[in-house]
Each structure stands twice: as structure tokens, then as C-alpha cells.
Amino acid sequence: MNNNTIKIPVYLGLFLLLTGVSYFAFDKFLPVKSKSISSETTNTTASTKTTPGVINFTGPKTEMCPMNGQMFTKEEKNIWSQRRPLLVMIENHSDSRPQSGLQSADVVYEAVAEGGITRFMGVFYCNIVKGTPNQYDVGPVRSARTYYVDLASEYADYPLYNHVGGANCSGAENASTHYTGPCTTDKRAQALEQIASYGWNTDGTWGDMNQFSLGYKACRREPDRTGTEKATEHTMYCSTNELYNVAAQRGLTNVTAKTNSSWDKSFRPWSFKQADQASANTTAATISMDFWPGDTYYSVSWKYDKTTNTYARTNAGKPHIDFNTGAQITTKNIVVEYAKETRSVDEHLHNLYGVTGTGTGILFQNGEKTEITWSKANRLSRTIYKDSAGKEINFVPGQIWVEIIPIGSKVSYEGAVQS
């Protein structure tokens, strides 16, 4: 046999072996070598990590977070004050649960994406600085929607908006010629075109964190993350640590380098003067709502715990768990915001929600229910919530959930806590 013929399979075997070793090393070790603010910051008040990836800060909590009103240490503030808010689209298809990172968000928005299936947008800023047990700590990440882009616009001059693609001007493709015909997406639903028009993917103001423009260290697919292999569309997870690294490389930290201006020059924090104390007269111990009537897979209920003064979330009749913590998701504040819904505006079944303008809603906190109104003058304006007397509401310091549901939808709530 020819010697060259013998060498070919040997070289091929060596090549495949080296490729496998390289991939394993890249997969397991490279993502940990993050040069983020949180991994480089050292201080004398942060204790030794008791959980991999999580820092326990033990100094006095003297600094208030502008997103959720909670108190943090100076060391934690030193981290978040070098950043800007990060907005992440997280899906809620039944196959995506349990999701990662919802409990670490300062604010969570929920609305229908399509077909009655809701989607979340988490606002990450203060709570995320302590880290999580998972390197890829948020997800599954899914696509952009125009009404979420309108909400994200409240959070910076150029917010960091993380998603996987989105509704865009796409046309029907001919199977034989591969010709893409006229645009079949309603212009009002074209999220990617909207993002481009705002300058979010322009050099110097590139806050758009579309996964298609990011490397493996920022986002990757993990099909068996939760122990059960999932379909591809439910497997994209991203690293908040690496997303912040990418933002810094693009000149977007607490300052927009291109304009030499602070991200929050026009940002308006909400008010957090409400006492974190259970009401003596509980009027809302259980809360339940359907985003679309009859779609029980996305029915939501919240149950009040007087001892912790929190609401625990149930989705489709089951406790809603955060995969990072392994615990049921809880919150201090729930805002129900009624918005005008326009269903299936094109053949892709895209929906629209009117999150600018004015409307009504309900606030749940401390075991009580309060009728409220909301207003958002334009895309860049902060959404302001007021009580029936026209006074801006105060949130309890802690996480806030904003449930955006169609006008006319029923929200049920019951009073006394069961002892």
C-alpha cells in the first residue's frame, strides 16, 4: 500500500482529535476568563464567594439603586455606576421554562409576543452585579418587538438591548427561485428597522445587542441546560457579564463616548417611598389574570406572603421557577397596565400594544390593591404611574413586575390572607 495512503487517515485522526480538544477547552474555560468590571473590581468588604460566580458583599448598604429603590453597598454601586441598563428579551413559551435571570432583574415587563404567548423584557442594572451561578445567566433570549423597543427607550440615550433577531421587513420566498417578494411585515411591527432608525446599531451608539452580531462568549445555545433537550429556538442564553464587556468595547459604559454624555442625563427614576410593610387590611392576597382569555398555558397568578411581604408567581398553574436560583419567582410590586391591543396586523401574526399615550391600571403591593393611571408622552419619555388623586405612586423598594394586558381583560383578586 502507498505510504501516502496510510498517512491520510492518521493525519485526519490527529486533526479531529485536536479539534475536539480545542472545542472542549473553548467551551469550558474561555468564557470564565471575563475581563468585566465585576470580575476585576476588588474590595475589602466583599466576602469569599460561597457559590461559584456569586459575590457576597458584606459592607453597609448605604446606596440606593435608581431602578428598584433597594439599598446596596458602595462597592456594588461602584460596579453599576460604570454601566448603563441592560434590557434582555426572555421568552415564556412553555418549552422555555424554567428561564434564567428573571429574579435578578430590577424590573420585568410582560406582554404577548404572538398567539397569546407572552414574552418578558428584564431590566438589569443593580441586582445583577453580584453575579449568578451560571456564566450564561439570562435566557432563553428571543426576538425583538416594537412595543418593547418603545419601553427600552426609557432607560438610556442608547440602551443596551439584547435579543435574537426580530420582526423585520421580510417577504415570502419562492421555493424554486429563492426570490423574496414584497415585504409582508406591517411597517408598525418592523422592530429591526425601528432599532436602526434610532441609531442603536450605528458606530459609536451601537447599543443594539442582537445575538447575530455577538460572539460565542456573549451568547450560546445550550439545548440540554435544564436537563431536558429543547428545540433550538428555546436554547439561546447570554452572559450579562460579557454583554457589558461588548458594550464597553463599543464606547457605551455609563458615558456614551461618541457624545461624551451620561446615559442618564434624561432618565427619570420612579419614587420608592412606600414602606416595605404588610398592610393591616389585606385586599389582594391572590391575583390572577389571563393575557388572552382561555389560554391557560400563559395564565398568571400571584400569591401574597405576609411574612415576607412579597408576591410569589405561578404560571400555567405551576410555581414559576428561576433556573439560576432554583426558587419560585417573587416580587414586591405588581403593576397591571391596560394597553390598546391590535392583533395579527400581518400574515406573520404580529401584535401591537400601545405603550405610549395614557391609560389605566392597577398597582398591587403590601397586600393591597390601588387603582392607577399611566402616561408615556412619547418613545423617549418615562412611563409615569399615578393614583386616582393624580399623585405619582410610590413603589416598595424591590423588584417591579409590569404586566401589560389588553384593555378589557379581567384581573381577579381576593382579599384576606389565609392563616
TORKOL-4160 file (C-alpha; in steps of 0.2 Angstrom, whole numbers, padded with zeros to 4 digits, m for minus):
419
<pt num="1" X="0000" Y="0000" Z="0000"/>
<pt num="2" X="0006" Y="0018" Z="m0004"/>
<pt num="3" X="0014" Y="0026" Z="0011"/>
<pt num="4" X="0004" Y="0042" Z="0007"/>
<pt num="5" X="m0012" Y="0032" Z="0008"/>
<pt num="6" X="m0008" Y="0026" Z="0025"/>
<pt num="7" X="m0004" Y="0044" Z="0031"/>
<pt num="8" X="m0020" Y="0052" Z="0026"/>
<pt num="9" X="m0031" Y="0043" Z="0040"/>
<pt num="10" X="m0018" Y="0046" Z="0053"/>
<pt num="11" X="m0017" Y="0065" Z="0049"/>
<pt num="12" X="m0036" Y="0065" Z="0048"/>
<pt num="13" X="m0037" Y="0057" Z="0065"/>
<pt num="14" X="m0025" Y="0069" Z="0073"/>
<pt num="15" X="m0034" Y="0084" Z="0066"/>
<pt num="16" X="m0051" Y="0078" Z="0073"/>
<pt num="17" X="m0043" Y="0074" Z="0090"/>
<pt num="18" X="m0035" Y="0092" Z="0091"/>
<pt num="19" X="m0051" Y="0100" Z="0085"/>
<pt num="20" X="m0061" Y="0091" Z="0099"/>
<pt num="21" X="m0049" Y="0096" Z="0112"/>
<pt num="22" X="m0049" Y="0114" Z="0106"/>
<pt num="23" X="m0068" Y="0115" Z="0106"/>
<pt num="24" X="m0069" Y="0107" Z="0124"/>
<pt num="25" X="m0056" Y="0120" Z="0131"/>
<pt num="26" X="m0065" Y="0134" Z="0122"/>
<pt num="27" X="m0082" Y="0129" Z="0128"/>
<pt num="28" X="m0077" Y="0125" Z="0146"/>
<pt num="29" X="m0063" Y="0138" Z="0150"/>
<pt num="30" X="m0063" Y="0153" Z="0139"/>
<pt num="31" X="m0080" Y="0160" Z="0145"/>
<pt num="32" X="m0074" Y="0161" Z="0163"/>
<pt num="33" X="m0059" Y="0172" Z="0158"/>
<pt num="34" X="m0070" Y="0188" Z="0158"/>
<pt num="35" X="m0062" Y="0205" Z="0160"/>
<pt num="36" X="m0078" Y="0213" Z="0166"/>
<pt num="37" X="m0079" Y="0227" Z="0179"/>
<pt num="38" X="m0087" Y="0215" Z="0191"/>
<pt num="39" X="m0073" Y="0202" Z="0189"/>
<pt num="40" X="m0059" Y="0215" Z="0190"/>
<pt num="41" X="m0066" Y="0225" Z="0205"/>
<pt num="42" X="m0059" Y="0220" Z="0221"/>
<pt num="43" X="m0064" Y="0227" Z="0238"/>
<pt num="44" X="m0061" Y="0223" Z="0257"/>
<pt num="45" X="m0080" Y="0221" Z="0260"/>
<pt num="46" X="m0084" Y="0208" Z="0248"/>
<pt num="47" X="m0083" Y="0191" Z="0256"/>
<pt num="48" X="m0076" Y="0175" Z="0248"/>
<pt num="49" X="m0088" Y="0168" Z="0236"/>
<pt num="50" X="m0098" Y="0154" Z="0243"/>
<pt num="51" X="m0106" Y="0150" Z="0227"/>
<pt num="52" X="m0096" Y="0149" Z="0210"/>
<pt num="53" X="m0099" Y="0166" Z="0201"/>
<pt num="54" X="m0108" Y="0174" Z="0215"/>
<pt num="55" X="m0100" Y="0188" Z="0226"/>
<pt num="56" X="m0107" Y="0191" Z="0243"/>
<pt num="57" X="m0105" Y="0210" Z="0248"/>
<pt num="58" X="m0105" Y="0212" Z="0266"/>
<pt num="59" X="m0102" Y="0231" Z="0269"/>
<pt num="60" X="m0115" Y="0243" Z="0275"/>
<pt num="61" X="m0130" Y="0246" Z="0262"/>
<pt num="62" X="m0130" Y="0265" Z="0260"/>
<pt num="63" X="m0133" Y="0267" Z="0241"/>
<pt num="64" X="m0150" Y="0267" Z="0233"/>
<pt num="65" X="m0152" Y="0259" Z="0216"/>
<pt num="66" X="m0161" Y="0271" Z="0204"/>
<pt num="67" X="m0170" Y="0256" Z="0196"/>
<pt num="68" X="m0178" Y="0247" Z="0211"/>
<pt num="69" X="m0175" Y="0258" Z="0226"/>
<pt num="70" X="m0166" Y="0244" Z="0236"/>
<pt num="71" X="m0151" Y="0248" Z="0246"/>
<pt num="72" X="m0133" Y="0241" Z="0241"/>
<pt num="73" X="m0115" Y="0243" Z="0246"/>
<pt num="74" X="m0104" Y="0256" Z="0239"/>
<pt num="75" X="m0094" Y="0243" Z="0231"/>
<pt num="76" X="m0109" Y="0237" Z="0222"/>
<pt num="77" X="m0113" Y="0254" Z="0216"/>
<pt num="78" X="m0095" Y="0256" Z="0210"/>
<pt num="79" X="m0099" Y="0242" Z="0198"/>
<pt num="80" X="m0116" Y="0248" Z="0192"/>
<pt num="81" X="m0111" Y="0266" Z="0191"/>
<pt num="82" X="m0099" Y="0262" Z="0177"/>
<pt num="83" X="m0113" Y="0254" Z="0166"/>
<pt num="84" X="m0130" Y="0258" Z="0159"/>
<pt num="85" X="m0146" Y="0247" Z="0160"/>
<pt num="86" X="m0146" Y="0231" Z="0150"/>
<pt num="87" X="m0163" Y="0226" Z="0143"/>
<pt num="88" X="m0165" Y="0207" Z="0138"/>
<pt num="89" X="m0179" Y="0199" Z="0129"/>
<pt num="90" X="m0183" Y="0182" Z="0138"/>
<pt num="91" X="m0196" Y="0171" Z="0131"/>
<pt num="92" X="m0211" Y="0162" Z="0140"/>
<pt num="93" X="m0216" Y="0148" Z="0129"/>
<pt num="94" X="m0220" Y="0133" Z="0139"/>
<pt num="95" X="m0204" Y="0124" Z="0132"/>
<pt num="96" X="m0193" Y="0139" Z="0138"/>
<pt num="97" X="m0197" Y="0136" Z="0157"/>
<pt num="98" X="m0188" Y="0137" Z="0169"/>
<pt num="99" X="m0180" Y="0153" Z="0162"/>
<pt num="100" X="m0164" Y="0160" Z="0169"/>
<pt num="101" X="m0162" Y="0178" Z="0176"/>
<pt num="102" X="m0179" Y="0184" Z="0179"/>
<pt num="103" X="m0176" Y="0185" Z="0198"/>
<pt num="104" X="m0161" Y="0196" Z="0195"/>
<pt num="105" X="m0169" Y="0209" Z="0185"/>
<pt num="106" X="m0173" Y="0226" Z="0194"/>
<pt num="107" X="m0189" Y="0227" Z="0183"/>
<pt num="108" X="m0198" Y="0214" Z="0172"/>
<pt num="109" X="m0211" Y="0219" Z="0158"/>
<pt num="110" X="m0223" Y="0205" Z="0152"/>
<pt num="111" X="m0234" Y="0206" Z="0136"/>
<pt num="112" X="m0240" Y="0195" Z="0122"/>
<pt num="113" X="m0227" Y="0192" Z="0108"/>
<pt num="114" X="m0239" Y="0182" Z="0097"/>
<pt num="115" X="m0253" Y="0169" Z="0098"/>
<pt num="116" X="m0256" Y="0173" Z="0116"/>
<pt num="117" X="m0238" Y="0168" Z="0121"/>
<pt num="118" X="m0231" Y="0181" Z="0132"/>
<pt num="119" X="m0213" Y="0187" Z="0132"/>
<pt num="120" X="m0203" Y="0196" Z="0145"/>
<pt num="121" X="m0191" Y="0211" Z="0145"/>
<pt num="122" X="m0179" Y="0211" Z="0160"/>
<pt num="123" X="m0171" Y="0227" Z="0165"/>
<pt num="124" X="m0154" Y="0223" Z="0173"/>
<pt num="125" X="m0143" Y="0236" Z="0182"/>
<pt num="126" X="m0141" Y="0234" Z="0201"/>
<pt num="127" X="m0146" Y="0216" Z="0206"/>
<pt num="128" X="m0135" Y="0208" Z="0193"/>
<pt num="129" X="m0119" Y="0215" Z="0200"/>
<pt num="130" X="m0117" Y="0201" Z="0212"/>
<pt num="131" X="m0117" Y="0188" Z="0198"/>
<pt num="132" X="m0126" Y="0171" Z="0197"/>
<pt num="133" X="m0121" Y="0153" Z="0197"/>
<pt num="134" X="m0122" Y="0152" Z="0178"/>
<pt num="135" X="m0109" Y="0160" Z="0166"/>
<pt num="136" X="m0123" Y="0162" Z="0153"/>
<pt num="137" X="m0136" Y="0169" Z="0166"/>
<pt num="138" X="m0151" Y="0175" Z="0156"/>
<pt num="139" X="m0162" Y="0167" Z="0144"/>
<pt num="140" X="m0169" Y="0159" Z="0133"/>
<pt num="141" X="m0167" Y="0175" Z="0123"/>
<pt num="142" X="m0179" Y="0178" Z="0109"/>
<pt num="143" X="m0183" Y="0191" Z="0096"/>
<pt num="144" X="m0187" Y="0210" Z="0097"/>
<pt num="145" X="m0204" Y="0218" Z="0097"/>
<pt num="146" X="m0208" Y="0236" Z="0093"/>
<pt num="147" X="m0218" Y="0240" Z="0109"/>
<pt num="148" X="m0203" Y="0233" Z="0119"/>
<pt num="149" X="m0191" Y="0244" Z="0110"/>
<pt num="150" X="m0203" Y="0259" Z="0115"/>
<pt num="151" X="m0201" Y="0254" Z="0133"/>
<pt num="152" X="m0182" Y="0251" Z="0132"/>
<pt num="153" X="m0180" Y="0268" Z="0125"/>
<pt num="154" X="m0184" Y="0275" Z="0143"/>
<pt num="155" X="m0168" Y="0268" Z="0150"/>
<pt num="156" X="m0154" Y="0277" Z="0142"/>
<pt num="157" X="m0149" Y="0288" Z="0127"/>
<pt num="158" X="m0143" Y="0272" Z="0119"/>
<pt num="159" X="m0149" Y="0257" Z="0130"/>
<pt num="160" X="m0141" Y="0240" Z="0128"/>
<pt num="161" X="m0155" Y="0230" Z="0120"/>
<pt num="162" X="m0151" Y="0211" Z="0119"/>
<pt num="163" X="m0162" Y="0200" Z="0108"/>
<pt num="164" X="m0161" Y="0187" Z="0094"/>
<pt num="165" X="m0166" Y="0195" Z="0078"/>
<pt num="166" X="m0184" Y="0202" Z="0077"/>
<pt num="167" X="m0199" Y="0206" Z="0067"/>
<pt num="168" X="m0192" Y="0215" Z="0051"/>
<pt num="169" X="m0197" Y="0218" Z="0033"/>
<pt num="170" X="m0197" Y="0201" Z="0027"/>
<pt num="171" X="m0206" Y="0194" Z="0011"/>
<pt num="172" X="m0212" Y="0177" Z="0005"/>
<pt num="173" X="m0198" Y="0167" Z="m0003"/>
<pt num="174" X="m0201" Y="0157" Z="m0019"/>
<pt num="175" X="m0196" Y="0139" Z="m0016"/>
<pt num="176" X="m0189" Y="0136" Z="m0034"/>
<pt num="177" X="m0181" Y="0153" Z="m0037"/>
<pt num="178" X="m0177" Y="0159" Z="m0019"/>
<pt num="179" X="m0184" Y="0176" Z="m0024"/>
<pt num="180" X="m0190" Y="0186" Z="m0009"/>
<pt num="181" X="m0205" Y="0195" Z="m0014"/>
<pt num="182" X="m0213" Y="0212" Z="m0007"/>
<pt num="183" X="m0212" Y="0215" Z="0012"/>
<pt num="184" X="m0225" Y="0205" Z="0021"/>
<pt num="185" X="m0222" Y="0213" Z="0038"/>
<pt num="186" X="m0233" Y="0228" Z="0043"/>
<pt num="187" X="m0222" Y="0243" Z="0045"/>
<pt num="188" X="m0228" Y="0246" Z="0063"/>
<pt num="189" X="m0221" Y="0229" Z="0068"/>
<pt num="190" X="m0204" Y="0231" Z="0060"/>
<pt num="191" X="m0193" Y="0231" Z="0076"/>
<pt num="192" X="m0176" Y="0229" Z="0067"/>
<pt num="193" X="m0180" Y="0244" Z="0055"/>
<pt num="194" X="m0186" Y="0253" Z="0071"/>
<pt num="195" X="m0169" Y="0250" Z="0080"/>
<pt num="196" X="m0159" Y="0255" Z="0065"/>
<pt num="197" X="m0169" Y="0272" Z="0063"/>
<pt num="198" X="m0165" Y="0276" Z="0082"/>
<pt num="199" X="m0146" Y="0274" Z="0079"/>
<pt num="200" X="m0144" Y="0259" Z="0090"/>
<pt num="201" X="m0133" Y="0250" Z="0078"/>
<pt num="202" X="m0123" Y="0264" Z="0072"/>
<pt num="203" X="m0104" Y="0265" Z="0076"/>
<pt num="204" X="m0102" Y="0275" Z="0092"/>
<pt num="205" X="m0120" Y="0272" Z="0098"/>
<pt num="206" X="m0121" Y="0254" Z="0095"/>
<pt num="207" X="m0132" Y="0248" Z="0110"/>
<pt num="208" X="m0141" Y="0235" Z="0100"/>
<pt num="209" X="m0136" Y="0218" Z="0107"/>
<pt num="210" X="m0143" Y="0207" Z="0093"/>
<pt num="211" X="m0136" Y="0190" Z="0096"/>
<pt num="212" X="m0132" Y="0188" Z="0077"/>
<pt num="213" X="m0119" Y="0202" Z="0080"/>
<pt num="214" X="m0111" Y="0194" Z="0095"/>
<pt num="215" X="m0098" Y="0181" Z="0098"/>
<pt num="216" X="m0099" Y="0165" Z="0107"/>
<pt num="217" X="m0093" Y="0172" Z="0123"/>
<pt num="218" X="m0108" Y="0183" Z="0124"/>
<pt num="219" X="m0122" Y="0171" Z="0119"/>
<pt num="220" X="m0123" Y="0152" Z="0115"/>
<pt num="221" X="m0135" Y="0138" Z="0113"/>
<pt num="222" X="m0137" Y="0126" Z="0127"/>
<pt num="223" X="m0151" Y="0113" Z="0122"/>
<pt num="224" X="m0150" Y="0102" Z="0137"/>
<pt num="225" X="m0147" Y="0116" Z="0150"/>
<pt num="226" X="m0162" Y="0112" Z="0161"/>
<pt num="227" X="m0160" Y="0093" Z="0160"/>
<pt num="228" X="m0172" Y="0090" Z="0145"/>
<pt num="229" X="m0166" Y="0094" Z="0127"/>
<pt num="230" X="m0176" Y="0108" Z="0120"/>
<pt num="231" X="m0179" Y="0114" Z="0102"/>
<pt num="232" X="m0166" Y="0126" Z="0095"/>
<pt num="233" X="m0177" Y="0141" Z="0097"/>
<pt num="234" X="m0178" Y="0139" Z="0115"/>
<pt num="235" X="m0160" Y="0137" Z="0119"/>
<pt num="236" X="m0151" Y="0154" Z="0117"/>
<pt num="237" X="m0143" Y="0160" Z="0133"/>
<pt num="238" X="m0132" Y="0176" Z="0136"/>
<pt num="239" X="m0120" Y="0182" Z="0148"/>
<pt num="240" X="m0124" Y="0199" Z="0156"/>
<pt num="241" X="m0105" Y="0200" Z="0161"/>
<pt num="242" X="m0099" Y="0198" Z="0143"/>
<pt num="243" X="m0113" Y="0209" Z="0136"/>
<pt num="244" X="m0107" Y="0223" Z="0147"/>
<pt num="245" X="m0089" Y="0219" Z="0140"/>
<pt num="246" X="m0095" Y="0221" Z="0122"/>
<pt num="247" X="m0104" Y="0237" Z="0127"/>
<pt num="248" X="m0088" Y="0245" Z="0134"/>
<pt num="249" X="m0079" Y="0240" Z="0119"/>
<pt num="250" X="m0092" Y="0250" Z="0109"/>
<pt num="251" X="m0089" Y="0265" Z="0119"/>
<pt num="252" X="m0105" Y="0263" Z="0129"/>
<pt num="253" X="m0102" Y="0262" Z="0148"/>
<pt num="254" X="m0110" Y="0275" Z="0160"/>
<pt num="255" X="m0105" Y="0288" Z="0147"/>
<pt num="256" X="m0108" Y="0287" Z="0128"/>
<pt num="257" X="m0091" Y="0290" Z="0122"/>
<pt num="258" X="m0096" Y="0297" Z="0105"/>
<pt num="259" X="m0106" Y="0311" Z="0113"/>
<pt num="260" X="m0097" Y="0312" Z="0129"/>
<pt num="261" X="m0113" Y="0312" Z="0138"/>
<pt num="262" X="m0120" Y="0302" Z="0153"/>
<pt num="263" X="m0133" Y="0288" Z="0149"/>
<pt num="264" X="m0145" Y="0295" Z="0162"/>
<pt num="265" X="m0145" Y="0314" Z="0158"/>
<pt num="266" X="m0163" Y="0312" Z="0154"/>
<pt num="267" X="m0168" Y="0297" Z="0164"/>
<pt num="268" X="m0181" Y="0299" Z="0177"/>
<pt num="269" X="m0181" Y="0287" Z="0192"/>
<pt num="270" X="m0198" Y="0281" Z="0199"/>
<pt num="271" X="m0201" Y="0285" Z="0218"/>
<pt num="272" X="m0198" Y="0272" Z="0231"/>
<pt num="273" X="m0205" Y="0280" Z="0247"/>
<pt num="274" X="m0218" Y="0266" Z="0251"/>
<pt num="275" X="m0214" Y="0257" Z="0267"/>
<pt num="276" X="m0210" Y="0239" Z="0265"/>
<pt num="277" X="m0223" Y="0233" Z="0277"/>
<pt num="278" X="m0238" Y="0222" Z="0276"/>
<pt num="279" X="m0255" Y="0231" Z="0276"/>
<pt num="280" X="m0266" Y="0229" Z="0291"/>
<pt num="281" X="m0281" Y="0227" Z="0279"/>
<pt num="282" X="m0276" Y="0215" Z="0265"/>
<pt num="283" X="m0287" Y="0217" Z="0250"/>
<pt num="284" X="m0276" Y="0207" Z="0237"/>
<pt num="285" X="m0269" Y="0191" Z="0244"/>
<pt num="286" X="m0271" Y="0182" Z="0227"/>
<pt num="287" X="m0271" Y="0189" Z="0210"/>
<pt num="288" X="m0275" Y="0181" Z="0193"/>
<pt num="289" X="m0275" Y="0186" Z="0175"/>
<pt num="290" X="m0276" Y="0179" Z="0158"/>
<pt num="291" X="m0267" Y="0189" Z="0144"/>
<pt num="292" X="m0278" Y="0181" Z="0131"/>
<pt num="293" X="m0295" Y="0173" Z="0138"/>
<pt num="294" X="m0294" Y="0154" Z="0138"/>
<pt num="295" X="m0276" Y="0152" Z="0135"/>
<pt num="296" X="m0271" Y="0144" Z="0151"/>
<pt num="297" X="m0253" Y="0140" Z="0147"/>
<pt num="298" X="m0250" Y="0158" Z="0150"/>
<pt num="299" X="m0262" Y="0162" Z="0164"/>
<pt num="300" X="m0253" Y="0171" Z="0178"/>
<pt num="301" X="m0257" Y="0171" Z="0197"/>
<pt num="302" X="m0248" Y="0179" Z="0211"/>
<pt num="303" X="m0250" Y="0174" Z="0229"/>
<pt num="304" X="m0246" Y="0186" Z="0244"/>
<pt num="305" X="m0235" Y="0180" Z="0258"/>
<pt num="306" X="m0237" Y="0192" Z="0273"/>
<pt num="307" X="m0222" Y="0186" Z="0282"/>
<pt num="308" X="m0210" Y="0191" Z="0268"/>
<pt num="309" X="m0222" Y="0205" Z="0261"/>
<pt num="310" X="m0219" Y="0198" Z="0243"/>
<pt num="311" X="m0230" Y="0190" Z="0229"/>
<pt num="312" X="m0225" Y="0173" Z="0223"/>
<pt num="313" X="m0228" Y="0170" Z="0204"/>
<pt num="314" X="m0237" Y="0155" Z="0197"/>
<pt num="315" X="m0238" Y="0152" Z="0178"/>
<pt num="316" X="m0250" Y="0140" Z="0170"/>
<pt num="317" X="m0255" Y="0133" Z="0187"/>
<pt num="318" X="m0237" Y="0129" Z="0192"/>
<pt num="319" X="m0224" Y="0139" Z="0203"/>
<pt num="320" X="m0214" Y="0149" Z="0191"/>
<pt num="321" X="m0195" Y="0145" Z="0195"/>
<pt num="322" X="m0180" Y="0154" Z="0191"/>
<pt num="323" X="m0167" Y="0141" Z="0185"/>
<pt num="324" X="m0152" Y="0151" Z="0192"/>
<pt num="325" X="m0159" Y="0151" Z="0210"/>
<pt num="326" X="m0170" Y="0136" Z="0209"/>
<pt num="327" X="m0183" Y="0145" Z="0219"/>
<pt num="328" X="m0200" Y="0152" Z="0215"/>
<pt num="329" X="m0200" Y="0170" Z="0207"/>
<pt num="330" X="m0206" Y="0183" Z="0219"/>
<pt num="331" X="m0208" Y="0202" Z="0218"/>
<pt num="332" X="m0213" Y="0217" Z="0229"/>
<pt num="333" X="m0223" Y="0227" Z="0216"/>
<pt num="334" X="m0235" Y="0222" Z="0203"/>
<pt num="335" X="m0241" Y="0234" Z="0190"/>
<pt num="336" X="m0255" Y="0229" Z="0178"/>
<pt num="337" X="m0255" Y="0241" Z="0164"/>
<pt num="338" X="m0270" Y="0241" Z="0152"/>
<pt num="339" X="m0265" Y="0244" Z="0134"/>
<pt num="340" X="m0273" Y="0245" Z="0117"/>
<pt num="341" X="m0270" Y="0229" Z="0108"/>
<pt num="342" X="m0270" Y="0227" Z="0089"/>
<pt num="343" X="m0269" Y="0208" Z="0085"/>
<pt num="344" X="m0261" Y="0200" Z="0070"/>
<pt num="345" X="m0258" Y="0215" Z="0059"/>
<pt num="346" X="m0249" Y="0205" Z="0046"/>
<pt num="347" X="m0248" Y="0187" Z="0039"/>
<pt num="348" X="m0234" Y="0184" Z="0052"/>
<pt num="349" X="m0247" Y="0187" Z="0066"/>
<pt num="350" X="m0238" Y="0201" Z="0074"/>
<pt num="351" X="m0247" Y="0211" Z="0088"/>
<pt num="352" X="m0245" Y="0229" Z="0093"/>
<pt num="353" X="m0248" Y="0236" Z="0110"/>
<pt num="354" X="m0250" Y="0255" Z="0113"/>
<pt num="355" X="m0237" Y="0258" Z="0127"/>
<pt num="356" X="m0236" Y="0277" Z="0123"/>
<pt num="357" X="m0251" Y="0289" Z="0127"/>
<pt num="358" X="m0262" Y="0286" Z="0143"/>
<pt num="359" X="m0272" Y="0273" Z="0151"/>
<pt num="360" X="m0277" Y="0265" Z="0167"/>
<pt num="361" X="m0271" Y="0251" Z="0178"/>
<pt num="362" X="m0269" Y="0243" Z="0195"/>
<pt num="363" X="m0255" Y="0243" Z="0207"/>
<pt num="364" X="m0253" Y="0228" Z="0220"/>
<pt num="365" X="m0241" Y="0230" Z="0234"/>
<pt num="366" X="m0241" Y="0226" Z="0253"/>
<pt num="367" X="m0256" Y="0215" Z="0251"/>
<pt num="368" X="m0266" Y="0230" Z="0244"/>
<pt num="369" X="m0274" Y="0235" Z="0228"/>
<pt num="370" X="m0274" Y="0253" Z="0221"/>
<pt num="371" X="m0282" Y="0259" Z="0205"/>
<pt num="372" X="m0269" Y="0269" Z="0195"/>
<pt num="373" X="m0267" Y="0278" Z="0178"/>
<pt num="374" X="m0251" Y="0278" Z="0167"/>
<pt num="375" X="m0244" Y="0290" Z="0155"/>
<pt num="376" X="m0230" Y="0290" Z="0142"/>
<pt num="377" X="m0229" Y="0305" Z="0132"/>
<pt num="378" X="m0218" Y="0298" Z="0118"/>
<pt num="379" X="m0205" Y="0284" Z="0115"/>
<pt num="380" X="m0191" Y="0293" Z="0125"/>
<pt num="381" X="m0202" Y="0298" Z="0140"/>
<pt num="382" X="m0203" Y="0288" Z="0156"/>
<pt num="383" X="m0219" Y="0279" Z="0160"/>
<pt num="384" X="m0227" Y="0288" Z="0175"/>
<pt num="385" X="m0240" Y="0280" Z="0186"/>
<pt num="386" X="m0252" Y="0290" Z="0197"/>
<pt num="387" X="m0265" Y="0286" Z="0209"/>
<pt num="388" X="m0284" Y="0292" Z="0207"/>
<pt num="389" X="m0279" Y="0308" Z="0216"/>
<pt num="390" X="m0266" Y="0312" Z="0202"/>
<pt num="391" X="m0251" Y="0309" Z="0214"/>
<pt num="392" X="m0237" Y="0299" Z="0207"/>
<pt num="393" X="m0236" Y="0282" Z="0216"/>
<pt num="394" X="m0223" Y="0276" Z="0227"/>
<pt num="395" X="m0215" Y="0259" Z="0225"/>
<pt num="396" X="m0210" Y="0247" Z="0239"/>
<pt num="397" X="m0191" Y="0246" Z="0237"/>
<pt num="398" X="m0188" Y="0229" Z="0227"/>
<pt num="399" X="m0192" Y="0221" Z="0211"/>
<pt num="400" X="m0206" Y="0228" Z="0200"/>
<pt num="401" X="m0216" Y="0217" Z="0188"/>
<pt num="402" X="m0226" Y="0227" Z="0174"/>
<pt num="403" X="m0240" Y="0216" Z="0167"/>
<pt num="404" X="m0246" Y="0224" Z="0150"/>
<pt num="405" X="m0263" Y="0217" Z="0146"/>
<pt num="406" X="m0276" Y="0221" Z="0133"/>
<pt num="407" X="m0289" Y="0234" Z="0138"/>
<pt num="408" X="m0305" Y="0225" Z="0145"/>
<pt num="409" X="m0295" Y="0210" Z="0151"/>
<pt num="410" X="m0301" Y="0203" Z="0168"/>
<pt num="411" X="m0289" Y="0204" Z="0183"/>
<pt num="412" X="m0296" Y="0194" Z="0198"/>
<pt num="413" X="m0290" Y="0197" Z="0216"/>
<pt num="414" X="m0296" Y="0192" Z="0233"/>
<pt num="415" X="m0293" Y="0199" Z="0250"/>
<pt num="416" X="m0289" Y="0191" Z="0266"/>
<pt num="417" X="m0273" Y="0181" Z="0269"/>
<pt num="418" X="m0277" Y="0163" Z="0273"/>
<pt num="419" X="m0269" Y="0160" Z="0291"/>
